[in-house]
Amino acid sequence: MGKNGTGVLAGSLSLADVAVIQDGPIISAQRGGWPRLVIAMGRAGAVLICLLAWPAAAYRPFDGTDAAVADLDEVEIELQPVGQLKVGPQSSLIAPAVVYNYGFAERWEMVLQTEVDSPPGGPSSFAASGAFLKYVIQPGVLQGQNGISIATEFGPLLPGINNDPGVGFSWAGIVSQRWDWGTAHFNVEANLTRDQHGEAILDVILEGPSKWRVRPVLEVFYDKAWLETETRSALVGAIWQVRDDLSFDAAYRYALVNGRALNEIRAGLTFAFKVEKDATPAKPGVTFGNWGLSR
């Protein structure tokens, strides 16, 4: 599912499927405590998918992103405090997720994303995360100019603490265009997962008119991680643009992961602020043995 949790998701779904067929010949042919063990593993897998299989939140509330970056010296925080995920009969709240964006240069942005893993009966820890650079190749309508906006995002998929120990890599190309009726974003992404498998992602996002205070949104998403998972999903929701530096979002997402239905509710917010720099001019002074600059 995007940049996070693909391997965990595949394993969890497999275990959950075993639990579903507990009345079939595989379970009925066993004796003693073995059936209970398999059922317990299946239930544990269903819980794990609720807690660990978090999709990348590159632009709230979507799995994909847009061809824009934070302004120079601006910090943008994308936060989902809580959500709900349902896989078959299993339903659970999902852990918080945070995306940190910082505009460190013109047309460049640093992106850090992580989530909190809170397994049943265990301590909370940071789950699989990523560190990326995003660059606007061609400024366009999202930068206040004419024409399409084109951007790229790339970087390592970092290991989590206590889970997802491997390291992968992600690269994405993004194209955005805006009309009077709305805005469209197209994503093409190629990854090397933490399990060292190839992954390809195609994503289309449609938004209502940018002048509307509350605009409807739609996303169609496809993710293929070879030897792991295949995900098809659709998301519908809305973004409430309170002001330029603050917005709230809510969405419902339906997905088929290896043919198994998944229902998810997302809700969160995005806010931004400028980083103040020390503008005091440097002057000659005494620093490290009577040389250098001091303020």
Long-range contacts (C-beta under 8 A, 24 or more apart in sequence): 1-53, 1-54, 1-55, 1-56, 1-63, 1-223, 1-229, 1-231, 1-255, 1-257, 2-55, 2-56, 2-58, 2-63, 2-189, 2-201, 2-223, 3-56, 3-113, 3-128, 3-130, 3-157, 3-170, 3-191, 4-53, 4-54, 4-55, 4-56, 4-113, 4-115, 4-127, 4-128, 4-129, 4-130, 5-52, 5-53, 5-54, 5-55, 5-127, 5-128, 5-164, 6-193, 6-194, 6-195, 6-197, 6-199, 6-223, 6-225, 6-228, 6-229, 7-164, 7-193, 7-194, 7-195, 7-228, 8-48, 8-49, 8-52, 8-53, 8-163, 8-164, 9-49, 9-52, 9-53, 9-228, 9-229, 9-257, 10-225, 10-228, 10-229, 10-258, 11-45, 11-48, 12-45, 12-46, 12-48, 12-49, 12-52, 12-53, 13-45, 13-49, 13-87, 13-229, 13-257, 13-258, 13-260, 14-45, 15-41, 15-42, 15-44, 15-45, 15-46, 15-48, 16-42, 16-45, 16-46, 16-49, 16-87, 16-88, 16-90, 16-260, 17-42, 17-260, 18-42, 18-45, 19-43, 19-45, 19-46, 20-88, 43-90, 46-87, 46-88, 46-90, 47-90, 47-92, 47-120, 48-119, 49-85, 49-87, 49-90, 50-85, 50-87, 50-90, 50-91, 50-92, 50-93, 50-94, 51-92, 51-94, 51-95, 51-117, 51-118, 51-119, 51-120, 52-117, 52-127, 52-163, 53-85, 54-94, 54-95, 54-97, 54-115, 54-127, 56-113, 56-130, 57-97, 57-99, 57-113, 57-268, 58-99, 58-111, 58-113, 58-153, 59-185, 59-205, 60-99, 60-239, 60-247, 60-249, 60-266, 60-268, 60-269, 60-270, 61-217, 61-235, 61-237, 61-239, 61-249, 61-250, 61-251, 61-266, 61-267, 61-268, 62-203, 62-205, 62-217, 62-219, 62-235, 62-251, 63-201, 63-203, 63-219, 63-221, 63-223, 63-233, 63-235, 64-174, 64-185, 64-187, 64-201, 64-203, 64-204, 64-205, 64-219, 64-221, 65-134, 65-153, 65-172, 65-174, 65-185, 65-187, 66-142, 66-149, 66-151, 66-174, 66-176, 66-183, 66-185, 66-205, 67-136, 67-140, 67-142, 67-148, 67-149, 67-150, 67-151, 67-174, 67-175, 67-176, 67-185, 68-136, 68-142, 68-143, 68-149, 68-151, 68-176, 69-101, 69-103, 69-107, 69-108, 69-109, 69-134, 69-135, 69-136, 69-151, 70-101, 70-102, 70-103, 70-109, 70-272, 71-103, 71-274, 72-103, 72-104, 72-105, 72-106, 73-103, 73-104, 73-274, 73-275, 73-277, 74-102, 74-103, 74-272, 74-273, 74-274, 74-275, 75-100, 75-101, 75-102, 75-103, 75-272, 75-273, 75-274, 75-275, 76-100, 76-101, 76-102, 76-103, 76-270, 76-271, 76-272, 77-101, 77-270, 77-271, 77-272, 78-268, 78-269, 78-270, 79-268, 79-269, 79-270, 79-271, 80-266, 80-267, 80-268, 81-267, 81-268, 82-267, 83-264, 83-265, 83-266, 83-267, 83-268, 84-264, 84-265, 85-262, 85-263, 85-264, 85-265, 86-262, 86-263, 86-264, 87-260, 87-261, 87-262, 87-263, 88-260, 88-261, 94-264, 95-124, 95-127, 101-134, 102-275, 107-135, 107-136, 107-139, 108-133, 108-134, 108-135, 108-136, 109-133, 109-134, 109-135, 110-134, 111-153, 111-155, 117-160, 117-161, 117-162, 117-163, 125-160, 125-161, 125-162, 125-163, 126-160, 126-161, 127-160, 127-161, 127-163, 127-164, 128-157, 128-158, 128-159, 128-160, 128-163, 128-164, 128-194, 129-158, 129-160, 130-155, 130-156, 130-157, 130-158, 130-170, 131-155, 131-156, 131-158, 132-170, 140-176, 140-177, 141-176, 141-177, 141-178, 142-176, 142-178, 148-175, 148-176, 148-177, 149-175, 149-176, 149-177, 150-174, 150-175, 150-176, 151-176, 157-191, 157-192, 157-193, 157-194, 159-194, 164-194, 165-194, 166-193, 166-194, 166-195, 166-196, 167-194, 168-192, 168-193, 168-194, 168-195, 168-196, 172-201, 178-210, 180-209, 181-208, 181-209, 182-206, 182-207, 182-208, 182-209, 182-210, 182-215, 183-207, 183-210, 191-225, 193-225, 193-228, 195-228, 197-225, 197-226, 197-227, 197-228, 198-225, 198-226, 199-223, 199-224, 199-225, 199-226, 199-228, 200-224, 207-239, 212-241, 213-240, 213-241, 214-238, 214-239, 214-240, 214-241, 215-239, 215-241, 217-249, 217-251, 221-255, 229-257, 229-258, 230-257, 230-258, 231-255, 231-256, 231-257, 231-258, 232-256, 233-262, 235-266, 237-266, 244-272, 245-271, 245-272, 245-273, 246-270, 246-271, 246-272, 247-271
